[in-house]
Amino acid sequence: MLNLNQSATLPGAIASLHPCRESIFNISNRAPAIRPDADPGKKPDLGEQRDVLHAVLARIGCGQVLLKRGCVLDVSAIGRAILEREGNLTTSPETLYGAVKQLVNRAGAQIPVGSTSWLATSFKEGVTSLVSQMVNVWTDETSTIILLDLDAHPEPTPQALRCLFGFTAAETQLAVELARGHNLLDIARARRLSRTTIRSHLASLFVKTQTRRQAELVALLGRVAVLPSPGN
């Protein structure tokens, strides 16, 4: 059993002092695409398999951390972003492992050797919870942690929005801002648009997405956010 509960708990206030430079969903849109033309007869490459797994997790806004013998063995781009955000850390393996211990300690959890654990974390609230854990997944001393940032807003790509719904440039920009969690009046002020214009754009979004309420629209945009850009 890998017991990480001995580390000091990171104060929740640190989250507000070290805001993330970009959304993890922006990072996910740069994740390697899963190629449909891959040769089925080619022997699988472990590096390619890892990239595919990272890409799949990235589409749902999750990062992966592999641990072995008290060290960070591997970490995806989103996983690294979450860990760095934990305490404005540098990217050395030692400090990343320290951030892992802080998250696990905050959840009051233990990470058994050979397990896969899902942790959901909110930096705004200073809370991390163990959502699910499967033991004996790995045959060696490796353990996996999947991290989900509850504060992140799924952000669909403009290309996907135009492809699926036929949004104009103005409608696409509004949809992305709504997906980011911004309210309608703030969007109007930032874009120097009248309330009439911004509400007209919103009404067009409702028609093209066949939704009736803003909450329903935002929920739909969140589901679309897991899709890669068309052509990837």
C-alpha positions as CSV (number, residue, x, y, z in Angstrom):
1,M,0.0,0.0,0.0
2,L,1.4,3.4,-1.0
3,N,0.4,5.7,1.8
4,L,0.6,9.4,0.8
5,N,-1.2,10.7,3.8
6,Q,1.9,11.9,5.6
7,S,2.4,15.1,3.6
8,A,1.1,18.4,4.7
9,T,-2.2,19.6,3.3
10,L,-1.9,22.5,0.8
11,P,-4.0,25.4,1.9
12,G,-7.0,26.0,-0.3
13,A,-6.1,29.6,-0.6
14,I,-3.1,28.7,-2.8
15,A,-5.6,27.9,-5.6
16,S,-6.6,31.6,-5.9
17,L,-3.0,32.8,-5.7
18,H,-1.8,30.6,-8.6
19,P,-4.5,30.6,-11.3
20,C,-4.0,28.4,-14.3
21,R,-2.6,30.1,-17.4
22,E,-5.0,28.2,-19.7
23,S,-7.9,25.8,-19.6
24,I,-7.1,22.1,-19.5
25,F,-9.6,21.8,-22.3
26,N,-7.5,24.1,-24.5
27,I,-4.7,21.7,-23.9
28,S,-6.9,18.7,-24.8
29,N,-7.6,20.2,-28.2
30,R,-3.9,20.0,-28.9
31,A,-3.8,16.3,-27.9
32,P,-2.6,13.9,-30.5
33,A,-5.4,12.7,-32.8
34,I,-6.3,9.1,-33.1
35,R,-5.5,8.2,-36.7
36,P,-8.2,6.3,-38.5
37,D,-5.7,5.2,-41.2
38,A,-3.4,3.3,-38.8
39,D,-2.1,0.0,-40.1
40,P,-3.9,-2.8,-38.2
41,G,-1.1,-5.2,-39.1
42,K,1.6,-3.0,-37.5
43,K,3.0,-4.1,-34.1
44,P,1.7,-1.6,-31.5
45,D,4.2,0.9,-30.3
46,L,4.1,1.6,-26.5
47,G,4.7,5.3,-27.1
48,E,1.9,5.6,-29.6
49,Q,-0.4,3.7,-27.3
50,R,0.4,6.1,-24.5
51,D,-0.3,9.1,-26.7
52,V,-3.6,7.6,-27.8
53,L,-4.6,7.0,-24.2
54,H,-3.6,10.5,-23.2
55,A,-5.6,11.9,-26.2
56,V,-8.8,9.9,-25.2
57,L,-8.5,11.2,-21.6
58,A,-7.9,14.7,-22.8
59,R,-11.1,14.7,-24.7
60,I,-13.0,14.3,-21.4
61,G,-10.7,16.8,-19.6
62,C,-8.7,14.3,-17.6
63,G,-5.0,13.9,-17.0
64,Q,-3.1,10.8,-16.2
65,V,-0.2,10.3,-13.7
66,L,1.8,7.1,-13.5
67,L,3.5,6.4,-10.2
68,K,6.2,3.8,-9.4
69,R,8.3,3.4,-6.2
70,G,7.6,6.9,-5.0
71,C,8.3,8.7,-8.3
72,V,6.3,10.1,-11.1
73,L,7.0,7.7,-14.0
74,D,4.9,9.5,-16.6
75,V,2.4,12.3,-16.8
76,S,0.2,13.6,-19.5
77,A,0.0,17.2,-20.6
78,I,-3.2,17.8,-18.7
79,G,-2.0,15.9,-15.7
80,R,1.1,18.1,-15.6
81,A,-0.9,21.3,-15.9
82,I,-3.1,20.2,-12.9
83,L,-0.2,19.3,-10.8
84,E,1.7,22.5,-11.6
85,R,-1.4,24.5,-10.7
86,E,-1.5,22.7,-7.4
87,G,1.2,24.9,-6.0
88,N,2.7,26.9,-8.9
89,L,5.4,24.2,-9.2
90,T,8.3,23.7,-11.5
91,T,8.2,20.6,-13.6
92,S,10.8,18.4,-11.9
93,P,9.7,14.8,-11.1
94,E,10.3,15.5,-7.3
95,T,8.0,18.5,-7.2
96,L,5.3,16.8,-9.3
97,Y,5.3,13.9,-6.9
98,G,4.9,16.4,-4.0
99,A,1.8,17.8,-5.7
100,V,0.4,14.3,-6.2
101,K,0.9,13.6,-2.4
102,Q,-0.9,16.9,-1.6
103,L,-3.9,16.0,-3.7
104,V,-4.1,12.4,-2.3
105,N,-3.7,13.7,1.2
106,R,-6.5,16.3,0.7
107,A,-8.8,13.5,-0.5
108,G,-7.9,11.4,2.6
109,A,-7.1,8.6,0.3
110,Q,-4.5,5.8,-0.1
111,I,-3.2,4.6,-3.4
112,P,-2.6,0.9,-3.4
113,V,0.3,-0.4,-5.5
114,G,-1.1,-1.7,-8.8
115,S,-4.3,0.4,-8.6
116,T,-6.0,2.9,-10.8
117,S,-7.7,5.8,-8.9
118,W,-9.9,8.6,-10.1
119,L,-9.5,11.9,-8.2
120,A,-11.8,14.9,-8.8
121,T,-10.4,18.2,-7.6
122,S,-11.6,21.7,-7.2
123,F,-9.0,24.4,-6.7
124,K,-11.6,27.1,-6.0
125,E,-13.1,25.1,-3.2
126,G,-9.8,23.5,-2.0
127,V,-11.4,20.1,-2.2
128,T,-10.2,16.8,-3.7
129,S,-12.3,13.6,-3.6
130,L,-11.6,10.0,-4.5
131,V,-14.3,9.1,-6.9
132,S,-13.4,5.5,-7.9
133,Q,-10.6,3.0,-7.3
134,M,-9.7,-0.3,-8.9
135,V,-7.1,-2.5,-7.4
136,N,-4.8,-5.1,-9.0
137,V,-4.9,-3.4,-12.3
138,W,-1.2,-3.4,-12.8
139,T,1.0,-6.5,-12.4
140,D,4.1,-4.6,-11.3
141,E,4.5,-1.7,-8.8
142,T,2.9,0.9,-11.0
143,S,-0.1,2.9,-9.9
144,T,-2.3,5.2,-12.0
145,I,-4.1,8.3,-11.0
146,I,-6.6,9.9,-13.3
147,L,-7.2,13.6,-12.4
148,L,-10.3,15.6,-13.3
149,D,-10.4,19.4,-12.6
150,L,-13.9,20.3,-11.6
151,D,-13.3,24.0,-12.1
152,A,-12.5,23.7,-15.8
153,H,-15.2,24.5,-18.3
154,P,-15.4,22.2,-21.4
155,E,-14.6,24.4,-24.4
156,P,-15.6,23.2,-27.9
157,T,-13.4,24.0,-30.9
158,P,-14.7,26.7,-33.3
159,Q,-14.3,24.2,-36.1
160,A,-16.5,21.6,-34.5
161,L,-19.2,24.2,-33.8
162,R,-19.2,25.4,-37.4
163,C,-19.2,21.9,-38.7
164,L,-22.0,20.6,-36.5
165,F,-24.3,23.6,-36.3
166,G,-23.3,26.0,-39.1
167,F,-22.6,28.9,-36.7
168,T,-21.4,32.2,-38.0
169,A,-18.2,33.6,-36.7
170,A,-20.1,35.8,-34.2
171,E,-22.3,32.9,-33.0
172,T,-19.2,30.7,-32.6
173,Q,-17.5,33.3,-30.5
174,L,-20.6,33.6,-28.3
175,A,-20.9,29.9,-27.9
176,V,-17.3,29.5,-26.8
177,E,-17.6,32.3,-24.3
178,L,-20.8,30.7,-22.8
179,A,-19.0,27.4,-22.6
180,R,-16.2,29.0,-20.7
181,G,-18.8,30.1,-18.1
182,H,-19.1,33.8,-18.9
183,N,-22.5,35.4,-18.5
184,L,-24.3,37.1,-21.4
185,L,-23.9,40.7,-20.1
186,D,-20.2,40.4,-19.6
187,I,-19.7,39.0,-23.0
188,A,-21.7,41.9,-24.5
189,R,-19.5,44.4,-22.7
190,A,-16.3,42.7,-23.7
191,R,-17.3,42.6,-27.3
192,R,-18.9,46.1,-27.2
193,L,-22.3,44.7,-28.4
194,S,-25.7,45.9,-27.4
195,R,-28.0,43.7,-25.4
196,T,-30.3,43.4,-28.4
197,T,-27.5,42.2,-30.6
198,I,-26.1,39.6,-28.1
199,R,-29.6,38.3,-27.4
200,S,-30.2,38.0,-31.1
201,H,-27.1,35.9,-31.4
202,L,-28.2,33.8,-28.5
203,A,-31.6,33.2,-30.1
204,S,-29.9,32.0,-33.2
205,L,-27.8,29.6,-31.2
206,F,-31.0,28.2,-29.7
207,V,-32.5,27.7,-33.1
208,K,-29.5,26.0,-34.7
209,T,-28.9,23.7,-31.7
210,Q,-32.6,23.0,-31.1
211,T,-32.3,24.1,-27.4
212,R,-34.6,26.4,-25.5
213,R,-32.7,27.5,-22.4
214,Q,-29.2,28.8,-21.9
215,A,-28.4,26.0,-19.3
216,E,-29.5,23.4,-21.9
217,L,-27.3,25.1,-24.5
218,V,-24.2,25.2,-22.2
219,A,-24.8,21.5,-21.4
220,L,-24.8,20.6,-25.1
221,L,-21.6,22.7,-25.7
222,G,-20.0,20.7,-22.9
223,R,-20.8,17.5,-24.7
224,V,-19.5,18.8,-28.0
225,A,-16.3,19.8,-26.3
226,V,-15.1,16.2,-26.0
227,L,-14.9,16.0,-29.8
228,P,-11.7,16.6,-31.7
229,S,-11.6,19.3,-34.4
230,P,-12.9,18.0,-37.7
231,G,-10.1,16.6,-39.8
232,N,-7.9,15.6,-36.8
